[in-house]
Amino acid sequence: MKSNDIFYSEEEIKFRAEVKEYAAEDVFRITNNAVQILGGVGLTKDYPIEGFFEMPEVCPLLGEPTKS
């Protein structure tokens, strides 16, 4: 149990983990669509889109979002 867990109920902790996972999946889906539209140039430093693929919480190849 983490020190922050005493302030939240088990239900709220589970809800927060689900929201975090849902948001990460959405960011990945939107980023993937943007790269599909822009093509390979979307992964260059010219566009901020490539930064989202570097975030491990949104890239399923690097790991899933943390779940409480």
PQR file of N, CA, C, O and H, with PARSE charges and radii, in Angstrom:
ATOM      1  N   MET A   1       0.845  -1.180   0.000 -0.4000 1.5000
ATOM      2  CA  MET A   1       0.000   0.000   0.000 -0.0000 2.0000
ATOM      3  C   MET A   1       0.891   1.244   0.000  0.5500 1.7000
ATOM      4  O   MET A   1       1.782   1.379   0.839 -0.5500 1.4000
ATOM      5  N   LYS A   2       0.648   2.126  -0.922 -0.4000 1.5000
ATOM      6  CA  LYS A   2       1.383   3.383  -0.998 -0.0000 2.0000
ATOM      7  C   LYS A   2       0.756   4.388  -0.034  0.5500 1.7000
ATOM      8  O   LYS A   2      -0.388   4.221   0.391 -0.5500 1.4000
ATOM      9  H   LYS A   2      -0.076   2.016  -1.603  0.4000 1.0000
ATOM     10  N   SER A   3       1.508   5.425   0.307 -0.4000 1.5000
ATOM     11  CA  SER A   3       0.981   6.427   1.236 -0.0000 2.0000
ATOM     12  C   SER A   3      -0.237   7.153   0.666  0.5500 1.7000
ATOM     13  O   SER A   3      -1.116   7.565   1.424 -0.5500 1.4000
ATOM     14  H   SER A   3       2.437   5.561  -0.038  0.4000 1.0000
ATOM     15  N   ASN A   4      -0.303   7.317  -0.668 -0.4000 1.5000
ATOM     16  CA  ASN A   4      -1.450   7.988  -1.284 -0.0000 2.0000
ATOM     17  C   ASN A   4      -2.708   7.132  -1.251  0.5500 1.7000
ATOM     18  O   ASN A   4      -3.820   7.654  -1.339 -0.5500 1.4000
ATOM     19  H   ASN A   4       0.411   6.982  -1.283  0.4000 1.0000
ATOM     20  N   ASP A   5      -2.536   5.812  -1.123 -0.4000 1.5000
ATOM     21  CA  ASP A   5      -3.678   4.909  -1.161 -0.0000 2.0000
ATOM     22  C   ASP A   5      -4.620   5.100   0.028  0.5500 1.7000
ATOM     23  O   ASP A   5      -5.795   4.744  -0.064 -0.5500 1.4000
ATOM     24  H   ASP A   5      -1.633   5.389  -1.051  0.4000 1.0000
ATOM     25  N   ILE A   6      -4.142   5.642   1.117 -0.4000 1.5000
ATOM     26  CA  ILE A   6      -5.022   5.804   2.275 -0.0000 2.0000
ATOM     27  C   ILE A   6      -6.057   6.898   2.046  0.5500 1.7000
ATOM     28  O   ILE A   6      -7.049   6.970   2.772 -0.5500 1.4000
ATOM     29  H   ILE A   6      -3.188   5.931   1.191  0.4000 1.0000
ATOM     30  N   PHE A   7      -5.839   7.749   1.047 -0.4000 1.5000
ATOM     31  CA  PHE A   7      -6.777   8.829   0.765 -0.0000 2.0000
ATOM     32  C   PHE A   7      -7.858   8.429  -0.232  0.5500 1.7000
ATOM     33  O   PHE A   7      -8.849   9.144  -0.384 -0.5500 1.4000
ATOM     34  H   PHE A   7      -5.034   7.690   0.457  0.4000 1.0000
ATOM     35  N   TYR A   8      -7.686   7.308  -0.908 -0.4000 1.5000
ATOM     36  CA  TYR A   8      -8.619   6.892  -1.950 -0.0000 2.0000
ATOM     37  C   TYR A   8      -9.175   5.507  -1.643  0.5500 1.7000
ATOM     38  O   TYR A   8      -8.476   4.640  -1.119 -0.5500 1.4000
ATOM     39  H   TYR A   8      -6.881   6.727  -0.785  0.4000 1.0000
ATOM     40  N   SER A   9     -10.443   5.321  -1.980 -0.4000 1.5000
ATOM     41  CA  SER A   9     -11.047   4.009  -1.796 -0.0000 2.0000
ATOM     42  C   SER A   9     -10.533   3.063  -2.881  0.5500 1.7000
ATOM     43  O   SER A   9      -9.990   3.503  -3.894 -0.5500 1.4000
ATOM     44  H   SER A   9     -11.011   6.026  -2.406  0.4000 1.0000
ATOM     45  N   GLU A  10     -10.706   1.783  -2.660 -0.4000 1.5000
ATOM     46  CA  GLU A  10     -10.294   0.786  -3.657 -0.0000 2.0000
ATOM     47  C   GLU A  10     -11.004   1.026  -4.988  0.5500 1.7000
ATOM     48  O   GLU A  10     -10.411   0.865  -6.054 -0.5500 1.4000
ATOM     49  H   GLU A  10     -11.147   1.426  -1.837  0.4000 1.0000
ATOM     50  N   GLU A  11     -12.274   1.410  -4.916 -0.4000 1.5000
ATOM     51  CA  GLU A  11     -13.053   1.677  -6.125 -0.0000 2.0000
ATOM     52  C   GLU A  11     -12.463   2.854  -6.905  0.5500 1.7000
ATOM     53  O   GLU A  11     -12.360   2.805  -8.130 -0.5500 1.4000
ATOM     54  H   GLU A  11     -12.755   1.541  -4.050  0.4000 1.0000
ATOM     55  N   GLU A  12     -12.079   3.904  -6.189 -0.4000 1.5000
ATOM     56  CA  GLU A  12     -11.510   5.076  -6.857 -0.0000 2.0000
ATOM     57  C   GLU A  12     -10.138   4.762  -7.455  0.5500 1.7000
ATOM     58  O   GLU A  12      -9.816   5.246  -8.540 -0.5500 1.4000
ATOM     59  H   GLU A  12     -12.162   3.944  -5.193  0.4000 1.0000
ATOM     60  N   ILE A  13      -9.339   3.968  -6.771 -0.4000 1.5000
ATOM     61  CA  ILE A  13      -8.028   3.578  -7.304 -0.0000 2.0000
ATOM     62  C   ILE A  13      -8.205   2.785  -8.591  0.5500 1.7000
ATOM     63  O   ILE A  13      -7.488   3.010  -9.566 -0.5500 1.4000
ATOM     64  H   ILE A  13      -9.601   3.576  -5.889  0.4000 1.0000
ATOM     65  N   LYS A  14      -9.157   1.858  -8.597 -0.4000 1.5000
ATOM     66  CA  LYS A  14      -9.419   1.063  -9.797 -0.0000 2.0000
ATOM     67  C   LYS A  14      -9.920   1.956 -10.934  0.5500 1.7000
ATOM     68  O   LYS A  14      -9.498   1.804 -12.081 -0.5500 1.4000
ATOM     69  H   LYS A  14      -9.739   1.675  -7.805  0.4000 1.0000
ATOM     70  N   PHE A  15     -10.819   2.887 -10.613 -0.4000 1.5000
ATOM     71  CA  PHE A  15     -11.356   3.799 -11.623 -0.0000 2.0000
ATOM     72  C   PHE A  15     -10.244   4.646 -12.232  0.5500 1.7000
ATOM     73  O   PHE A  15     -10.196   4.821 -13.450 -0.5500 1.4000
ATOM     74  H   PHE A  15     -11.162   3.011  -9.682  0.4000 1.0000
ATOM     75  N   ARG A  16      -9.357   5.170 -11.402 -0.4000 1.5000
ATOM     76  CA  ARG A  16      -8.248   5.990 -11.896 -0.0000 2.0000
ATOM     77  C   ARG A  16      -7.337   5.184 -12.824  0.5500 1.7000
ATOM     78  O   ARG A  16      -6.881   5.702 -13.842 -0.5500 1.4000
ATOM     79  H   ARG A  16      -9.396   5.028 -10.413  0.4000 1.0000
ATOM     80  N   ALA A  17      -7.072   3.938 -12.485 -0.4000 1.5000
ATOM     81  CA  ALA A  17      -6.235   3.087 -13.335 -0.0000 2.0000
ATOM     82  C   ALA A  17      -6.911   2.838 -14.681  0.5500 1.7000
ATOM     83  O   ALA A  17      -6.248   2.847 -15.717 -0.5500 1.4000
ATOM     84  H   ALA A  17      -7.443   3.516 -11.658  0.4000 1.0000
ATOM     85  N   GLU A  18      -8.225   2.617 -14.672 -0.4000 1.5000
ATOM     86  CA  GLU A  18      -8.958   2.392 -15.919 -0.0000 2.0000
ATOM     87  C   GLU A  18      -8.956   3.638 -16.798  0.5500 1.7000
ATOM     88  O   GLU A  18      -8.801   3.541 -18.015 -0.5500 1.4000
ATOM     89  H   GLU A  18      -8.763   2.610 -13.829  0.4000 1.0000
ATOM     90  N   VAL A  19      -9.127   4.808 -16.184 -0.4000 1.5000
ATOM     91  CA  VAL A  19      -9.108   6.067 -16.936 -0.0000 2.0000
ATOM     92  C   VAL A  19      -7.733   6.285 -17.554  0.5500 1.7000
ATOM     93  O   VAL A  19      -7.630   6.698 -18.709 -0.5500 1.4000
ATOM     94  H   VAL A  19      -9.252   4.886 -15.195  0.4000 1.0000
ATOM     95  N   LYS A  20      -6.684   6.012 -16.798 -0.4000 1.5000
ATOM     96  CA  LYS A  20      -5.319   6.179 -17.305 -0.0000 2.0000
ATOM     97  C   LYS A  20      -5.071   5.245 -18.490  0.5500 1.7000
ATOM     98  O   LYS A  20      -4.477   5.651 -19.489 -0.5500 1.4000
ATOM     99  H   LYS A  20      -6.767   5.677 -15.860  0.4000 1.0000
ATOM    100  N   GLU A  21      -5.518   4.014 -18.382 -0.4000 1.5000
ATOM    101  CA  GLU A  21      -5.345   3.059 -19.474 -0.0000 2.0000
ATOM    102  C   GLU A  21      -6.132   3.495 -20.709  0.5500 1.7000
ATOM    103  O   GLU A  21      -5.617   3.436 -21.826 -0.5500 1.4000
ATOM    104  H   GLU A  21      -6.001   3.684 -17.571  0.4000 1.0000
ATOM    105  N   TYR A  22      -7.366   3.927 -20.517 -0.4000 1.5000
ATOM    106  CA  TYR A  22      -8.206   4.377 -21.631 -0.0000 2.0000
ATOM    107  C   TYR A  22      -7.580   5.576 -22.329  0.5500 1.7000
ATOM    108  O   TYR A  22      -7.542   5.633 -23.558 -0.5500 1.4000
ATOM    109  H   TYR A  22      -7.784   3.975 -19.610  0.4000 1.0000
ATOM    110  N   ALA A  23      -7.088   6.536 -21.548 -0.4000 1.5000
ATOM    111  CA  ALA A  23      -6.467   7.734 -22.127 -0.0000 2.0000
ATOM    112  C   ALA A  23      -5.219   7.371 -22.914  0.5500 1.7000
ATOM    113  O   ALA A  23      -4.998   7.907 -24.000 -0.5500 1.4000
ATOM    114  H   ALA A  23      -7.118   6.490 -20.549  0.4000 1.0000
ATOM    115  N   ALA A  24      -4.403   6.474 -22.389 -0.4000 1.5000
ATOM    116  CA  ALA A  24      -3.184   6.063 -23.089 -0.0000 2.0000
ATOM    117  C   ALA A  24      -3.519   5.369 -24.406  0.5500 1.7000
ATOM    118  O   ALA A  24      -2.854   5.595 -25.417 -0.5500 1.4000
ATOM    119  H   ALA A  24      -4.582   6.038 -21.507  0.4000 1.0000
ATOM    120  N   GLU A  25      -4.542   4.531 -24.393 -0.4000 1.5000
ATOM    121  CA  GLU A  25      -4.953   3.855 -25.627 -0.0000 2.0000
ATOM    122  C   GLU A  25      -5.453   4.862 -26.652  0.5500 1.7000
ATOM    123  O   GLU A  25      -5.161   4.732 -27.841 -0.5500 1.4000
ATOM    124  H   GLU A  25      -5.082   4.347 -23.571  0.4000 1.0000
ATOM    125  N   ASP A  26      -6.203   5.865 -26.204 -0.4000 1.5000
ATOM    126  CA  ASP A  26      -6.694   6.904 -27.116 -0.0000 2.0000
ATOM    127  C   ASP A  26      -5.554   7.714 -27.717  0.5500 1.7000
ATOM    128  O   ASP A  26      -5.545   7.984 -28.918 -0.5500 1.4000
ATOM    129  H   ASP A  26      -6.440   5.971 -25.238  0.4000 1.0000
ATOM    130  N   VAL A  27      -4.593   8.102 -26.886 -0.4000 1.5000
ATOM    131  CA  VAL A  27      -3.452   8.868 -27.393 -0.0000 2.0000
ATOM    132  C   VAL A  27      -2.699   8.055 -28.435  0.5500 1.7000
ATOM    133  O   VAL A  27      -2.298   8.592 -29.467 -0.5500 1.4000
ATOM    134  H   VAL A  27      -4.600   7.883 -25.910  0.4000 1.0000
ATOM    135  N   PHE A  28      -2.502   6.768 -28.178 -0.4000 1.5000
ATOM    136  CA  PHE A  28      -1.801   5.929 -29.151 -0.0000 2.0000
ATOM    137  C   PHE A  28      -2.593   5.833 -30.451  0.5500 1.7000
ATOM    138  O   PHE A  28      -2.020   5.940 -31.535 -0.5500 1.4000
ATOM    139  H   PHE A  28      -2.827   6.332 -27.339  0.4000 1.0000
ATOM    140  N   ARG A  29      -3.906   5.631 -30.348 -0.4000 1.5000
ATOM    141  CA  ARG A  29      -4.742   5.506 -31.548 -0.0000 2.0000
ATOM    142  C   ARG A  29      -4.706   6.790 -32.372  0.5500 1.7000
ATOM    143  O   ARG A  29      -4.557   6.742 -33.593 -0.5500 1.4000
ATOM    144  H   ARG A  29      -4.371   5.544 -29.467  0.4000 1.0000
ATOM    145  N   ILE A  30      -4.840   7.928 -31.714 -0.4000 1.5000
ATOM    146  CA  ILE A  30      -4.835   9.220 -32.411 -0.0000 2.0000
ATOM    147  C   ILE A  30      -3.466   9.487 -33.031  0.5500 1.7000
ATOM    148  O   ILE A  30      -3.378   9.942 -34.171 -0.5500 1.4000
ATOM    149  H   ILE A  30      -4.961   7.967 -30.722  0.4000 1.0000
ATOM    150  N   THR A  31      -2.402   9.207 -32.283 -0.4000 1.5000
ATOM    151  CA  THR A  31      -1.048   9.403 -32.802 -0.0000 2.0000
ATOM    152  C   THR A  31      -0.793   8.501 -33.993  0.5500 1.7000
ATOM    153  O   THR A  31      -0.212   8.933 -34.988 -0.5500 1.4000
ATOM    154  H   THR A  31      -2.473   8.837 -31.356  0.4000 1.0000
ATOM    155  N   ASN A  32      -1.218   7.268 -33.903 -0.4000 1.5000
ATOM    156  CA  ASN A  32      -1.042   6.331 -35.010 -0.0000 2.0000
ATOM    157  C   ASN A  32      -1.785   6.822 -36.253  0.5500 1.7000
ATOM    158  O   ASN A  32      -1.251   6.747 -37.360 -0.5500 1.4000
ATOM    159  H   ASN A  32      -1.691   6.917 -33.095  0.4000 1.0000
ATOM    160  N   ASN A  33      -2.999   7.317 -36.084 -0.4000 1.5000
ATOM    161  CA  ASN A  33      -3.753   7.857 -37.222 -0.0000 2.0000
ATOM    162  C   ASN A  33      -3.054   9.068 -37.827  0.5500 1.7000
ATOM    163  O   ASN A  33      -3.020   9.215 -39.049 -0.5500 1.4000
ATOM    164  H   ASN A  33      -3.432   7.378 -35.185  0.4000 1.0000
ATOM    165  N   ALA A  34      -2.497   9.934 -36.989 -0.4000 1.5000
ATOM    166  CA  ALA A  34      -1.785  11.113 -37.492 -0.0000 2.0000
ATOM    167  C   ALA A  34      -0.566  10.707 -38.309  0.5500 1.7000
ATOM    168  O   ALA A  34      -0.282  11.310 -39.343 -0.5500 1.4000
ATOM    169  H   ALA A  34      -2.525   9.814 -35.996  0.4000 1.0000
ATOM    170  N   VAL A  35       0.149   9.694 -37.854 -0.4000 1.5000
ATOM    171  CA  VAL A  35       1.316   9.215 -38.607 -0.0000 2.0000
ATOM    172  C   VAL A  35       0.868   8.593 -39.924  0.5500 1.7000
ATOM    173  O   VAL A  35       1.542   8.756 -40.940 -0.5500 1.4000
ATOM    174  H   VAL A  35      -0.082   9.204 -37.013  0.4000 1.0000
ATOM    175  N   GLN A  36      -0.246   7.892 -39.924 -0.4000 1.5000
ATOM    176  CA  GLN A  36      -0.758   7.311 -41.167 -0.0000 2.0000
ATOM    177  C   GLN A  36      -1.102   8.406 -42.170  0.5500 1.7000
ATOM    178  O   GLN A  36      -0.872   8.245 -43.368 -0.5500 1.4000
ATOM    179  H   GLN A  36      -0.794   7.760 -39.098  0.4000 1.0000
ATOM    180  N   ILE A  37      -1.647   9.506 -41.691 -0.4000 1.5000
ATOM    181  CA  ILE A  37      -2.002  10.624 -42.575 -0.0000 2.0000
ATOM    182  C   ILE A  37      -0.750  11.306 -43.116  0.5500 1.7000
ATOM    183  O   ILE A  37      -0.670  11.606 -44.307 -0.5500 1.4000
ATOM    184  H   ILE A  37      -1.834   9.637 -40.717  0.4000 1.0000
ATOM    185  N   LEU A  38       0.229  11.551 -42.241 -0.4000 1.5000
ATOM    186  CA  LEU A  38       1.438  12.268 -42.648 -0.0000 2.0000
ATOM    187  C   LEU A  38       2.471  11.372 -43.326  0.5500 1.7000
ATOM    188  O   LEU A  38       3.354  11.863 -44.031 -0.5500 1.4000
ATOM    189  H   LEU A  38       0.164  11.308 -41.273  0.4000 1.0000
ATOM    190  N   GLY A  39       2.364  10.079 -43.117 -0.4000 1.5000
ATOM    191  CA  GLY A  39       3.368   9.178 -43.666 -0.0000 2.0000
ATOM    192  C   GLY A  39       4.623   9.202 -42.812  0.5500 1.7000
ATOM    193  O   GLY A  39       4.581   9.609 -41.651 -0.5500 1.4000
ATOM    194  H   GLY A  39       1.648   9.681 -42.544  0.4000 1.0000
ATOM    195  N   GLY A  40       5.730   8.770 -43.379 -0.4000 1.5000
ATOM    196  CA  GLY A  40       6.985   8.681 -42.648 -0.0000 2.0000
ATOM    197  C   GLY A  40       7.477  10.009 -42.109  0.5500 1.7000
ATOM    198  O   GLY A  40       8.176  10.049 -41.097 -0.5500 1.4000
ATOM    199  H   GLY A  40       5.763   8.439 -44.322  0.4000 1.0000
ATOM    200  N   VAL A  41       7.117  11.103 -42.779 -0.4000 1.5000
ATOM    201  CA  VAL A  41       7.562  12.419 -42.310 -0.0000 2.0000
ATOM    202  C   VAL A  41       6.969  12.741 -40.934  0.5500 1.7000
ATOM    203  O   VAL A  41       7.504  13.589 -40.220 -0.5500 1.4000
ATOM    204  H   VAL A  41       6.550  11.070 -43.602  0.4000 1.0000
ATOM    205  N   GLY A  42       5.884  12.082 -40.558 -0.4000 1.5000
ATOM    206  CA  GLY A  42       5.274  12.303 -39.249 -0.0000 2.0000
ATOM    207  C   GLY A  42       6.146  11.834 -38.102  0.5500 1.7000
ATOM    208  O   GLY A  42       5.936  12.236 -36.958 -0.5500 1.4000
ATOM    209  H   GLY A  42       5.450  11.392 -41.138  0.4000 1.0000
ATOM    210  N   LEU A  43       7.125  10.984 -38.395 -0.4000 1.5000
ATOM    211  CA  LEU A  43       8.017  10.485 -37.355 -0.0000 2.0000
ATOM    212  C   LEU A  43       9.311  11.281 -37.254  0.5500 1.7000
ATOM    213  O   LEU A  43      10.207  10.903 -36.500 -0.5500 1.4000
ATOM    214  H   LEU A  43       7.295  10.658 -39.325  0.4000 1.0000
ATOM    215  N   THR A  44       9.422  12.366 -37.996 -0.4000 1.5000
ATOM    216  CA  THR A  44      10.617  13.207 -37.916 -0.0000 2.0000
ATOM    217  C   THR A  44      10.440  14.256 -36.829  0.5500 1.7000
ATOM    218  O   THR A  44       9.335  14.469 -36.330 -0.5500 1.4000
ATOM    219  H   THR A  44       8.694  12.672 -38.609  0.4000 1.0000
ATOM    220  N   LYS A  45      11.523  14.900 -36.475 -0.4000 1.5000
ATOM    221  CA  LYS A  45      11.489  15.940 -35.434 -0.0000 2.0000
ATOM    222  C   LYS A  45      10.758  17.198 -35.901  0.5500 1.7000
ATOM    223  O   LYS A  45      10.527  18.109 -35.106 -0.5500 1.4000
ATOM    224  H   LYS A  45      12.420  14.727 -36.880  0.4000 1.0000
ATOM    225  N   ASP A  46      10.388  17.258 -37.198 -0.4000 1.5000
ATOM    226  CA  ASP A  46       9.661  18.414 -37.725 -0.0000 2.0000
ATOM    227  C   ASP A  46       8.237  18.495 -37.181  0.5500 1.7000
ATOM    228  O   ASP A  46       7.642  19.572 -37.152 -0.5500 1.4000
ATOM    229  H   ASP A  46      10.576  16.518 -37.844  0.4000 1.0000
ATOM    230  N   TYR A  47       7.693  17.364 -36.752 -0.4000 1.5000
ATOM    231  CA  TYR A  47       6.324  17.316 -36.243 -0.0000 2.0000
ATOM    232  C   TYR A  47       6.342  16.811 -34.803  0.5500 1.7000
ATOM    233  O   TYR A  47       7.121  15.915 -34.475 -0.5500 1.4000
ATOM    234  H   TYR A  47       8.177  16.489 -36.776  0.4000 1.0000
ATOM    235  N   PRO A  48       5.499  17.370 -33.945 -0.5600 1.5000
ATOM    236  CA  PRO A  48       5.491  16.938 -32.545  0.2800 2.0000
ATOM    237  C   PRO A  48       4.933  15.528 -32.342  0.5500 1.7000
ATOM    238  O   PRO A  48       5.016  14.978 -31.243 -0.5500 1.4000
ATOM    239  N   ILE A  49       4.374  14.955 -33.381 -0.4000 1.5000
ATOM    240  CA  ILE A  49       3.754  13.632 -33.271 -0.0000 2.0000
ATOM    241  C   ILE A  49       4.760  12.575 -32.839  0.5500 1.7000
ATOM    242  O   ILE A  49       4.426  11.686 -32.056 -0.5500 1.4000
ATOM    243  H   ILE A  49       4.306  15.402 -34.273  0.4000 1.0000
ATOM    244  N   GLU A  50       5.996  12.664 -33.345 -0.4000 1.5000
ATOM    245  CA  GLU A  50       6.987  11.645 -33.031 -0.0000 2.0000
ATOM    246  C   GLU A  50       7.260  11.568 -31.532  0.5500 1.7000
ATOM    247  O   GLU A  50       7.648  10.512 -31.031 -0.5500 1.4000
ATOM    248  H   GLU A  50       6.267  13.386 -33.981  0.4000 1.0000
ATOM    249  N   GLY A  51       7.065  12.654 -30.820 -0.4000 1.5000
ATOM    250  CA  GLY A  51       7.284  12.650 -29.379 -0.0000 2.0000
ATOM    251  C   GLY A  51       6.329  11.735 -28.633  0.5500 1.7000
ATOM    252  O   GLY A  51       6.683  11.185 -27.590 -0.5500 1.4000
ATOM    253  H   GLY A  51       6.749  13.511 -31.227  0.4000 1.0000
ATOM    254  N   PHE A  52       5.129  11.567 -29.154 -0.4000 1.5000
ATOM    255  CA  PHE A  52       4.159  10.698 -28.493 -0.0000 2.0000
ATOM    256  C   PHE A  52       4.562   9.236 -28.582  0.5500 1.7000
ATOM    257  O   PHE A  52       4.252   8.454 -27.683 -0.5500 1.4000
ATOM    258  H   PHE A  52       4.842  12.014 -30.001  0.4000 1.0000
ATOM    259  N   PHE A  53       5.249   8.855 -29.653 -0.4000 1.5000
ATOM    260  CA  PHE A  53       5.695   7.473 -29.772 -0.0000 2.0000
ATOM    261  C   PHE A  53       6.867   7.174 -28.846  0.5500 1.7000
ATOM    262  O   PHE A  53       7.176   6.008 -28.602 -0.5500 1.4000
ATOM    263  H   PHE A  53       5.501   9.491 -30.383  0.4000 1.0000
ATOM    264  N   GLU A  54       7.522   8.205 -28.328 -0.4000 1.5000
ATOM    265  CA  GLU A  54       8.618   8.002 -27.390 -0.0000 2.0000
ATOM    266  C   GLU A  54       8.118   7.822 -25.961  0.5500 1.7000
ATOM    267  O   GLU A  54       8.887   7.438 -25.080 -0.5500 1.4000
ATOM    268  H   GLU A  54       7.271   9.152 -28.526  0.4000 1.0000
ATOM    269  N   MET A  55       6.848   8.093 -25.724 -0.4000 1.5000
ATOM    270  CA  MET A  55       6.281   7.975 -24.386 -0.0000 2.0000
ATOM    271  C   MET A  55       5.908   6.519 -24.123  0.5500 1.7000
ATOM    272  O   MET A  55       5.020   5.988 -24.789 -0.5500 1.4000
ATOM    273  H   MET A  55       6.222   8.405 -26.439  0.4000 1.0000
ATOM    274  N   PRO A  56       6.567   5.860 -23.164 -0.5600 1.5000
ATOM    275  CA  PRO A  56       6.302   4.432 -22.940  0.2800 2.0000
ATOM    276  C   PRO A  56       4.880   4.129 -22.499  0.5500 1.7000
ATOM    277  O   PRO A  56       4.402   3.016 -22.717 -0.5500 1.4000
ATOM    278  N   GLU A  57       4.183   5.091 -21.882 -0.4000 1.5000
ATOM    279  CA  GLU A  57       2.824   4.798 -21.436 -0.0000 2.0000
ATOM    280  C   GLU A  57       1.806   4.790 -22.569  0.5500 1.7000
ATOM    281  O   GLU A  57       0.667   4.369 -22.366 -0.5500 1.4000
ATOM    282  H   GLU A  57       4.571   5.996 -21.706  0.4000 1.0000
ATOM    283  N   VAL A  58       2.196   5.250 -23.764 -0.4000 1.5000
ATOM    284  CA  VAL A  58       1.261   5.212 -24.885 -0.0000 2.0000
ATOM    285  C   VAL A  58       1.721   4.275 -25.985  0.5500 1.7000
ATOM    286  O   VAL A  58       0.980   4.043 -26.940 -0.5500 1.4000
ATOM    287  H   VAL A  58       3.121   5.592 -23.929  0.4000 1.0000
ATOM    288  N   CYS A  59       2.898   3.744 -25.878 -0.4000 1.5000
ATOM    289  CA  CYS A  59       3.399   2.842 -26.916 -0.0000 2.0000
ATOM    290  C   CYS A  59       3.323   1.405 -26.415  0.5500 1.7000
ATOM    291  O   CYS A  59       4.085   1.028 -25.525 -0.5500 1.4000
ATOM    292  H   CYS A  59       3.499   3.933 -25.102  0.4000 1.0000
ATOM    293  N   PRO A  60       2.433   0.608 -26.959 -0.5600 1.5000
ATOM    294  CA  PRO A  60       2.277  -0.760 -26.466  0.2800 2.0000
ATOM    295  C   PRO A  60       3.516  -1.624 -26.678  0.5500 1.7000
ATOM    296  O   PRO A  60       3.671  -2.645 -26.007 -0.5500 1.4000
ATOM    297  N   LEU A  61       4.393  -1.243 -27.588 -0.4000 1.5000
ATOM    298  CA  LEU A  61       5.614  -2.014 -27.790 -0.0000 2.0000
ATOM    299  C   LEU A  61       6.593  -1.824 -26.638  0.5500 1.7000
ATOM    300  O   LEU A  61       7.417  -2.697 -26.366 -0.5500 1.4000
ATOM    301  H   LEU A  61       4.268  -0.414 -28.133  0.4000 1.0000
ATOM    302  N   LEU A  62       6.502  -0.688 -25.964 -0.4000 1.5000
ATOM    303  CA  LEU A  62       7.406  -0.398 -24.858 -0.0000 2.0000
ATOM    304  C   LEU A  62       6.810  -0.762 -23.507  0.5500 1.7000
ATOM    305  O   LEU A  62       7.535  -0.828 -22.515 -0.5500 1.4000
ATOM    306  H   LEU A  62       5.832   0.022 -26.185  0.4000 1.0000
ATOM    307  N   GLY A  63       5.528  -0.996 -23.450 -0.4000 1.5000
ATOM    308  CA  GLY A  63       4.880  -1.363 -22.199 -0.0000 2.0000
ATOM    309  C   GLY A  63       3.486  -0.782 -22.109  0.5500 1.7000
ATOM    310  O   GLY A  63       3.161   0.205 -22.768 -0.5500 1.4000
ATOM    311  H   GLY A  63       4.939  -0.943 -24.256  0.4000 1.0000
ATOM    312  N   GLU A  64       2.672  -1.408 -21.287 -0.4000 1.5000
ATOM    313  CA  GLU A  64       1.308  -0.941 -21.095 -0.0000 2.0000
ATOM    314  C   GLU A  64       1.288   0.140 -20.025  0.5500 1.7000
ATOM    315  O   GLU A  64       2.254   0.292 -19.277 -0.5500 1.4000
ATOM    316  H   GLU A  64       2.936  -2.210 -20.752  0.4000 1.0000
ATOM    317  N   PRO A  65       0.197   0.889 -19.946 -0.5600 1.5000
ATOM    318  CA  PRO A  65       0.067   1.874 -18.875  0.2800 2.0000
ATOM    319  C   PRO A  65       0.101   1.184 -17.514  0.5500 1.7000
ATOM    320  O   PRO A  65      -0.317   0.034 -17.384 -0.5500 1.4000
ATOM    321  N   THR A  66       0.590   1.876 -16.522 -0.4000 1.5000
ATOM    322  CA  THR A  66       0.637   1.278 -15.189 -0.0000 2.0000
ATOM    323  C   THR A  66      -0.777   1.096 -14.670  0.5500 1.7000
ATOM    324  O   THR A  66      -1.639   1.954 -14.861 -0.5500 1.4000
ATOM    325  H   THR A  66       0.930   2.810 -16.627  0.4000 1.0000
ATOM    326  N   LYS A  67      -1.001  -0.012 -14.022 -0.4000 1.5000
ATOM    327  CA  LYS A  67      -2.323  -0.306 -13.467 -0.0000 2.0000
ATOM    328  C   LYS A  67      -2.183  -0.457 -11.965  0.5500 1.7000
ATOM    329  O   LYS A  67      -1.292  -1.156 -11.483 -0.5500 1.4000
ATOM    330  H   LYS A  67      -0.301  -0.709 -13.866  0.4000 1.0000
ATOM    331  N   SER A  68      -3.057   0.193 -11.233 -0.4000 1.5000
ATOM    332  CA  SER A  68      -3.011   0.095  -9.765 -0.0000 2.0000
ATOM    333  C   SER A  68      -3.805  -1.093  -9.297  0.5500 1.7000
ATOM    334  O   SER A  68      -3.889  -1.346  -8.096 -0.5500 1.4000
ATOM    335  H   SER A  68      -3.781   0.761 -11.624  0.4000 1.0000
TER
END
